[in-house]
């Protein structure tokens, strides 16, 4: 009921463009309503109480999980409506006359990055990306994949924004068109749709589509409809490719391998697989806390301070998804059990602070969504990009686990906002110093 009311108000009352709220609605509907209904239905149909994560079905546990989710949604709804009702004065965005110079410099930087990482990039085409990623540490992988190789992303968006906002054609205009195409080619080479993981693939390319063809996703109705379609059809299909265990070269040489995946692991079965395990992982978290204790911020600290290497922080907590996975393996699994599970955002609040954590995390999320809506409805192209990227990333952030979602989102914000703005500040400081020296 809470999601239904939220959806009605979102579609018929909200005037501000807020695709991030659409992501929240879609996530709750698919992961906390449809998926658990089908998974519980399968339990009764097959007469097998073992759910996809091996958790044993229990009536009271399913009810308790549903109640906590309801509380979370009510607190979130009330908090979000309060925040969004506040008046905000949007600051105008000043065009940078040196943007063509910036883009040329940044393109040179991107070429250097591409050249230095050429072997790594080409290896991803030949070997499956999971095999490549196993060879380097998580910290190094985050730095390489989410920061270094993402640097062509913001200058491409800035070039597109400049082209769309420029009415008077000039030499700079055509130069930036050429640069935008070159940036896009680099992005396609570095962040290839057939080798990149879903948690980065969706936000990157949907943000590109939003900037290039904004009319496709420029209303709340379009955003909600598109995300439903994407989560039910598009991403499950992509998942069959990226998680197939086959390299891009293998799929190219033997296309029948893809049809084999579609036939034996079809899209219709997606909702009863680990791809939609958020509800039962929250249930497992509740069961663990009932039998043991709350973490009182210990689990949260590992996610917030994700950037601290384990070599320095030797007793750094593992992610909550892995933590719950280890619990399920110990209680219900065997030596073949998979422990690297997701764990939804609401579950992170509960495992740290119980019911109080559910309430606090709901308010914090509502405020974050409010800030992203303000950015999206503003005039700063980098904040618009960050807000839309966060909107598309929100589905994966809410599914969890928190450590991965927060780390990837923070890294993306660093690339989209911090690096370009820091560069602009240094550039202006250099110009000012040069001007003072000339005087």
C-alpha positions in Angstrom: 0.0 0.0 0.0 2.8 2.4 0.9 4.5 1.8 -2.5 1.1 2.2 -4.3 0.5 5.6 -2.6 4.0 6.7 -3.3 3.7 5.7 -7.0 0.4 7.6 -7.4 1.8 10.8 -5.8 5.0 10.4 -7.9 3.1 10.2 -11.2 0.3 12.7 -10.6 1.5 15.2 -8.0 5.3 15.6 -8.2 6.3 18.5 -10.4 10.0 18.0 -10.1 11.8 15.5 -12.3 12.9 12.7 -10.0 14.0 9.5 -11.8 15.8 8.4 -8.5 12.4 8.1 -6.8 11.3 5.9 -9.8 14.3 3.7 -9.1 13.2 3.4 -5.4 9.6 2.5 -6.4 10.7 -0.1 -9.0 13.2 -1.7 -6.6 10.6 -2.1 -3.9 7.9 -3.4 -6.2 10.2 -6.0 -7.9 12.5 -7.0 -5.0 10.2 -6.7 -2.0 6.8 -7.6 -3.5 7.0 -9.6 -6.7 10.2 -11.6 -6.0 9.3 -12.8 -2.5 5.8 -13.7 -3.6 7.1 -15.9 -6.4 9.9 -17.4 -4.2 7.4 -18.2 -1.4 5.0 -19.6 -4.0 7.7 -21.9 -5.2 8.3 -23.1 -1.7 4.7 -24.3 -1.4 4.5 -25.7 -5.0 7.7 -27.7 -4.7 7.2 -28.5 -1.0 10.9 -27.6 -0.5 11.4 -25.1 2.4 14.9 -24.2 1.2 14.8 -20.8 -0.5 17.4 -19.7 -3.2 20.0 -18.8 -0.6 19.4 -22.1 1.3 17.6 -20.2 4.1 14.8 -22.3 5.5 11.3 -20.8 5.1 9.6 -19.8 8.3 6.2 -18.0 8.5 7.1 -15.7 11.4 10.4 -14.7 9.7 8.7 -13.7 6.5 6.1 -11.7 8.3 8.7 -9.9 10.5 10.7 -9.0 7.4 7.6 -7.6 5.7 6.8 -5.5 8.7 10.3 -4.0 8.9 10.2 -3.2 5.2 6.8 -1.5 5.7 8.1 0.6 8.5 11.1 1.6 6.4 8.9 2.6 3.5 6.5 4.6 5.7 9.4 6.5 7.3 11.0 7.1 4.0 7.8 8.3 2.4 7.0 10.8 5.2 10.6 12.1 5.3 10.9 12.4 1.5 7.6 14.3 1.3 8.8 16.7 4.0 12.2 17.3 2.3 10.8 17.8 -1.2 8.2 20.3 0.1 11.0 22.8 1.0 11.6 25.7 -1.4 14.9 25.8 -3.1 16.6 28.6 -5.0 18.6 27.1 -7.9 21.8 28.9 -8.8 22.5 29.8 -12.4 25.3 28.0 -14.2 27.9 30.2 -16.0 29.3 28.9 -19.2 33.1 28.4 -19.3 34.6 30.1 -22.3 37.6 27.9 -22.0 35.7 24.7 -22.3 37.1 23.8 -25.7 40.6 24.1 -24.2 39.6 22.0 -21.2 38.2 19.2 -23.5 41.4 19.1 -25.6 43.5 18.8 -22.5 41.2 16.1 -21.0 41.2 14.2 -24.2 45.0 14.1 -24.1 44.8 12.8 -20.6 42.3 10.1 -21.6 44.5 9.0 -24.4 47.4 8.6 -22.0 45.2 6.6 -19.6 44.0 4.4 -22.5 47.6 3.7 -23.7 48.9 2.9 -20.1 46.0 0.5 -19.6 45.8 -0.9 -23.1 46.9 -4.5 -22.1 44.4 -4.6 -19.3 41.5 -3.4 -21.5 42.3 -5.7 -24.4 42.6 -8.7 -22.0 39.0 -8.1 -20.9 37.9 -8.7 -24.5 39.8 -12.0 -24.7 39.3 -13.4 -21.2 36.1 -13.2 -19.2 36.1 -10.1 -17.0 35.8 -12.1 -13.7 39.1 -14.0 -14.5 40.8 -10.7 -15.2 39.6 -9.0 -12.0 40.7 -11.9 -9.8 44.3 -11.1 -10.6 44.2 -7.7 -8.7 43.2 -6.5 -5.3 39.7 -5.0 -4.6 41.3 -1.6 -3.8 43.3 -1.6 -7.0 40.3 -2.7 -9.0 38.2 0.1 -7.6 40.8 2.7 -8.4 41.3 1.3 -11.9 37.7 0.5 -13.0 35.7 3.1 -11.2 38.0 6.1 -11.2 40.9 5.9 -13.7 39.0 4.3 -16.6 35.9 6.4 -15.9 37.8 9.7 -16.6 36.6 10.0 -20.2 33.0 9.9 -19.0 32.5 13.5 -17.6 34.3 15.3 -20.4 32.1 13.5 -22.9 29.0 14.6 -21.0 30.3 18.2 -20.9 30.9 18.2 -24.6 27.3 17.0 -25.3 25.9 19.6 -22.9 27.8 22.3 -24.7 26.6 21.1 -28.1 23.0 21.0 -26.9 23.1 24.4 -25.3 25.0 26.3 -28.0 22.8 28.0 -30.6 25.4 30.0 -32.5 27.6 27.7 -34.6 31.3 28.4 -34.5 34.7 26.7 -35.0 34.6 25.7 -31.3 31.2 24.1 -31.8 32.4 21.8 -34.6 35.6 21.1 -32.7 33.6 20.0 -29.7 31.4 17.8 -31.8 34.6 16.0 -33.0 35.9 15.7 -29.5 32.5 14.3 -28.2 32.7 11.5 -30.8 36.3 10.7 -29.8 35.3 10.6 -26.1 32.5 8.3 -27.0 34.8 6.0 -28.9 37.1 5.8 -25.9 34.2 5.1 -23.6 32.9 2.3 -25.9 36.4 0.8 -25.9 37.1 1.1 -22.2 33.5 0.5 -20.8 32.3 -2.0 -23.4 28.7 -3.2 -22.9 29.7 -6.8 -23.4 32.5 -6.8 -20.9 31.4 -4.3 -18.2 29.4 -5.4 -15.1 25.8 -4.4 -14.7 26.3 -2.1 -11.7 28.4 0.2 -13.9 27.0 -0.6 -17.3 23.5 0.7 -16.7 24.3 4.0 -15.0 27.0 4.9 -17.5 25.1 4.2 -20.7 21.7 5.4 -19.4 23.4 8.7 -18.4 24.8 9.0 -21.9 21.4 8.4 -23.4 19.9 11.0 -21.1 22.4 13.6 -22.1 22.3 12.8 -25.9 18.5 12.2 -26.1 16.9 13.7 -23.0 13.3 13.4 -24.4 13.5 9.6 -24.0 13.7 9.9 -20.2 12.7 13.4 -19.3 9.5 12.7 -17.4 8.6 10.8 -14.3 6.2 8.5 -16.2 8.9 7.7 -18.8 11.5 7.0 -16.1 9.2 4.6 -14.2 8.1 2.8 -17.3 11.6 2.4 -18.6 13.1 1.1 -15.3 10.4 -1.5 -15.0 11.1 -2.7 -18.6 14.9 -2.6 -18.0 14.8 -4.6 -14.8 12.4 -7.2 -16.1 13.8 -7.7 -19.6 17.0 -5.9 -20.4 19.2 -6.4 -17.4 18.3 -10.1 -16.9 19.3 -10.6 -20.6 22.6 -8.8 -20.1 23.2 -10.8 -16.9 22.9 -14.0 -18.9 25.8 -12.7 -21.0 28.1 -11.2 -18.3 27.6 -14.1 -15.9 27.6 -16.9 -18.5 31.3 -17.7 -18.0 32.0 -17.2 -21.7 34.3 -14.6 -23.1 33.3 -12.1 -25.8 35.4 -14.0 -28.3 33.7 -17.3 -27.4 30.2 -15.8 -27.8 31.3 -14.3 -31.2 32.6 -17.6 -32.5 29.7 -19.7 -31.1 26.5 -17.6 -30.9 24.6 -20.8 -30.0 26.1 -20.5 -26.5 24.0 -17.4 -25.9 20.8 -19.3 -27.0 21.8 -22.1 -24.7 21.8 -19.6 -21.8 18.5 -18.2 -22.8 16.9 -21.6 -23.1 18.2 -23.1 -19.8 18.3 -19.9 -17.6 15.5 -18.0 -19.1 14.3 -14.5 -18.1 11.1 -15.9 -16.7 13.0 -17.6 -14.0 14.9 -14.5 -12.9 12.7 -13.6 -9.9 13.3 -16.9 -8.2 17.1 -16.7 -8.5 19.8 -15.0 -6.5 19.5 -12.0 -8.7 16.4 -11.1 -6.7 17.5 -12.3 -3.2 17.1 -9.0 -1.4 14.0 -10.0 0.7 15.3 -13.3 1.8 18.8 -11.9 2.6 17.1 -9.3 4.9 15.2 -12.2 6.4 18.5 -14.1 7.0 19.9 -10.9 8.6 16.9 -10.7 11.0 17.4 -14.4 11.9 21.1 -13.9 12.6 20.4 -10.9 14.8 17.8 -12.8 16.8 20.2 -15.6 17.4 23.3 -13.5 18.0 23.5 -9.7 18.3 23.5 -6.3 16.5 26.8 -5.1 15.2 26.3 -1.5 16.6 28.0 0.2 13.7 30.8 -2.3 13.2 29.4 -3.5 9.9 28.6 0.0 8.8 32.2 1.2 9.5 33.6 -1.2 6.9 31.4 0.3 4.2 31.8 4.0 5.1 35.6 3.6 5.3 35.8 1.3 2.3 38.9 3.2 1.0 41.1 2.0 3.9 43.1 -1.0 2.7 43.0 -4.2 4.8 46.8 -4.2 5.0 46.4 -1.1 7.2 43.1 -2.0 8.9 43.8 -5.7 9.5 40.5 -6.4 11.3 38.3 -4.5 8.8 34.8 -6.0 8.8 33.7 -7.9 5.7 30.7 -6.6 3.8 27.3 -7.4 5.2 26.4 -9.4 2.2 29.4 -11.7 2.7 28.8 -11.7 6.5 25.2 -13.0 6.0 26.4 -15.4 3.3 28.9 -16.9 5.8 26.0 -17.2 8.3 23.8 -19.0 5.8 26.7 -21.3 4.8 27.3 -22.2 8.4 23.7 -22.8 9.3 22.2 -24.3 6.1 24.9 -24.7 3.4 27.8 -26.9 2.5 31.3 -26.5 1.1 29.9 -25.5 -2.3 27.7 -22.7 -0.9 28.1 -19.2 -2.4 28.8 -16.6 0.3 29.3 -13.4 -1.8 25.6 -12.4 -1.5 23.9 -9.0 -1.8 22.2 -7.5 1.3 19.7 -4.7 0.9 20.1 -1.2 2.3 17.3 -1.6 4.8 19.1 -4.7 6.1 22.3 -2.7 6.7 20.3 -0.4 9.0 18.9 -3.4 10.9 22.1 -5.4 11.4 23.8 -2.3 12.8 21.1 -0.7 15.0 18.0 -2.8 14.8 14.6 -1.0 14.4 16.3 2.3 15.2 18.7 1.7 12.3 15.8 1.0 9.9 14.3 4.4 10.8 17.6 6.3 10.6 18.6 4.7 7.3 15.2 5.5 5.8 15.5 9.2 6.8 19.1 9.4 5.5 18.1 7.8 2.2 15.1 10.2 1.8 17.4 13.2 2.3 19.9 11.8 -0.2 17.2 11.3 -2.8 16.0 14.9 -2.1 19.6 16.3 -2.8 19.8 14.3 -6.1 16.4 15.7 -7.2 17.7 19.2 -6.5 20.8 18.5 -8.6 18.8 17.0 -11.4 16.5 20.0 -11.6 19.4 22.5 -11.5 21.7 23.9 -14.2 25.1 22.6 -13.4 25.8 19.8 -16.0 28.1 17.9 -13.7 25.6 17.8 -10.9 22.9 16.8 -13.3 25.1 14.0 -14.5 25.9 12.9 -11.0 22.2 13.1 -10.0 21.1 11.0 -13.0 24.0 8.5 -12.5 22.9 8.1 -8.9 19.3 7.5 -10.0 20.3 4.7 -12.3 22.8 3.3 -9.7 20.1 3.4 -7.0 18.6 0.0 -8.0 22.0 -1.7 -7.3 22.7 0.5 -4.2 19.3 -0.5 -2.6 19.9 -4.2 -3.4 23.3 -4.0 -1.8 25.5 -4.8 -0.2 26.1 -1.3 1.2 29.9 -1.5 1.0 29.9 -2.2 -2.7 27.1 0.3 -3.5 28.6 3.1 -1.4 32.1 2.5 -2.7 31.1 2.5 -6.4 28.8 5.5 -6.0 31.5 7.5 -4.1 34.1 6.7 -6.8 31.7 7.8 -9.5 30.9 11.0 -7.8 34.6 11.6 -7.4 35.1 11.2 -11.1 32.1 13.1 -12.2 32.2 16.0 -9.8 35.5 16.3 -7.9 38.1 15.7 -10.6 36.6 18.1 -13.2 35.9 20.8 -10.7 39.3 20.5 -9.1 40.8 20.7 -12.6 38.8 23.9 -13.3 39.9 25.5 -10.0 43.5 24.8 -10.8 43.1 26.1 -14.3 41.5 29.4 -13.1 44.2 29.7 -10.4 46.9 29.3 -13.1 45.3 31.9 -15.3 45.0 34.3 -12.4 48.6 33.9 -11.5 49.7 34.4 -15.1 47.6 37.6 -15.3 49.2 38.9 -12.1 52.7 38.1 -13.4 51.9 40.0 -16.7 50.9 43.1 -14.7 
